[in-house]
Structure formats: structure tokens, C-alpha cells
């Protein structure tokens, strides 16, 4: 019996063919639904939003309440302003201050020599 996720992959995923992921040239990560550790970013971003109820169940099974990215510093979900953003706004300010302090320290020690 196929899972809902696998049926959606077979029907809507552009990278799926004959039981394999065409990009990675290996079996689809959702072929064996016994583990929740494997993830496919293409499926999560392009295919899964097509079915909101399945998307909620999918992320709920993985311990995520929502599909938002998480801050690398504090772990809280946040809205991205760009695709390279790694930190929430509050943490980004603090991380920038830390990096600037480190740079200034290194600059002063080089200048002292």
C-alpha cells in the first residue's frame, strides 16, 4: 500500500521516474516511508504546497509546526527576506556585532606588530 506522500510524488514530482530520482540517480527518498529523516528540498518546496492537508501532516510528522526556515542561532522560525538569510532579525544584529568585534580585534593585533 502506497503512502499519500508517495502517490503525490508519482503524480506531481518532475524529478521522479520509474521509482528513481532523476537528479540524484538513486531510489526516491520517499519510496521507503519507514524513516522520517530523509528529505527532498524540491518536493518540499515545489510539489508539497499543492496539497495543504498533506503538507501539514508531513511537517507535523517531522516535528515542524510550519514550513518556515529556522534561525541557525536560536532555532526560532522566521520570515526570510532573501534566500541566503540564515538568522532571524534579532539574532542577525547580535551575530553582526560579534563578527565586527572579532574583525576589529584581529585588525588591532595586526597593526600593533
C-alpha positions as CSV (number, residue, x, y, z in Angstrom):
1,X,0.0,0.0,0.0
2,X,1.4,3.3,-1.0
3,X,1.5,6.3,1.3
4,X,-0.1,9.6,0.4
5,X,3.3,11.2,0.0
6,X,4.5,8.6,-2.5
7,X,1.3,9.0,-4.5
8,X,1.8,12.7,-4.7
9,X,5.5,12.2,-5.7
10,X,4.4,9.8,-8.5
11,X,1.7,12.2,-9.8
12,X,3.4,15.6,-9.5
13,X,7.1,15.4,-9.0
14,X,9.1,16.4,-12.1
15,X,12.2,14.6,-10.9
16,X,10.5,11.2,-10.4
17,X,10.7,8.5,-13.0
18,X,10.5,4.7,-12.7
19,X,10.9,4.7,-8.9
20,X,14.1,6.8,-9.1
21,X,15.0,10.4,-8.5
22,X,16.3,11.5,-11.9
23,X,18.6,14.2,-10.5
24,X,20.3,12.0,-7.9
25,X,20.1,8.8,-9.9
26,X,19.0,6.7,-6.9
27,X,15.7,5.5,-5.5
28,X,13.3,8.2,-4.4
29,X,13.8,9.1,-0.7
30,X,10.0,8.7,-0.2
31,X,10.0,5.2,-1.7
32,X,10.5,3.7,1.8
33,X,8.3,5.6,4.2
34,X,9.7,4.0,7.4
35,X,12.1,6.8,8.1
36,X,11.3,10.5,8.6
37,X,14.9,11.6,8.4
38,X,15.3,11.8,4.7
39,X,14.1,14.9,2.9
40,X,13.9,16.2,-0.6
41,X,14.0,20.0,-0.9
42,X,12.5,20.0,-4.4
43,X,9.5,18.0,-3.1
44,X,9.1,20.2,0.0
45,X,9.2,23.5,-2.0
46,X,7.6,22.7,-5.3
47,X,5.3,19.7,-5.0
48,X,4.1,19.6,-1.4
49,X,2.4,23.0,-1.3
50,X,0.0,21.7,-3.9
51,X,-1.7,19.7,-1.1
52,X,-2.1,21.8,2.1
53,X,-3.5,19.0,4.2
54,X,-0.7,16.6,3.3
55,X,1.8,19.4,3.8
56,X,0.6,19.9,7.4
57,X,0.7,16.2,8.1
58,X,4.2,15.9,6.5
59,X,5.7,18.7,8.6
60,X,3.9,17.6,11.7
61,X,5.4,14.2,11.4
62,X,8.8,15.7,11.3
63,X,8.2,17.9,14.3
64,X,7.8,21.2,12.4
65,X,4.7,23.2,13.1
66,X,5.2,25.3,10.0
67,X,7.2,25.3,6.8
68,X,9.3,28.4,7.8
69,X,13.1,28.3,7.9
70,X,14.7,28.2,11.3
71,X,17.3,30.6,12.7
72,X,20.7,28.9,12.9
73,X,21.4,30.8,16.2
74,X,18.2,30.5,18.2
75,X,16.2,27.9,16.3
76,X,13.0,30.0,16.0
77,X,11.1,30.2,12.7
78,X,11.3,33.4,10.8
79,X,10.3,35.0,7.5
80,X,13.2,35.2,5.0
81,X,13.9,38.5,3.2
82,X,16.4,36.7,0.9
83,X,17.3,33.2,0.0
84,X,20.7,33.5,1.8
85,X,19.4,34.7,5.1
86,X,20.4,32.3,8.0
87,X,19.4,34.3,11.1
88,X,16.2,36.0,12.4
89,X,16.4,39.8,12.6
90,X,17.2,39.8,16.3
91,X,20.0,37.3,16.1
92,X,21.4,38.8,12.9
93,X,22.1,42.1,14.8
94,X,23.9,40.2,17.5
95,X,25.9,38.0,15.1
96,X,27.0,41.0,13.1
97,X,28.2,42.7,16.3
98,X,30.2,39.6,17.3
99,X,31.8,39.4,13.8
100,X,32.7,43.1,13.8
101,X,34.3,42.8,17.3
102,X,36.3,39.8,16.1
103,X,37.4,41.6,13.0
104,X,38.4,44.8,15.0
105,X,40.4,42.7,17.5
106,X,42.3,40.9,14.7
107,X,42.9,44.3,12.9
108,X,44.3,45.9,16.1
109,X,46.7,43.0,16.8
110,X,48.0,43.1,13.2
111,X,48.5,46.8,13.4
112,X,50.3,46.5,16.8
113,X,53.0,44.3,15.2
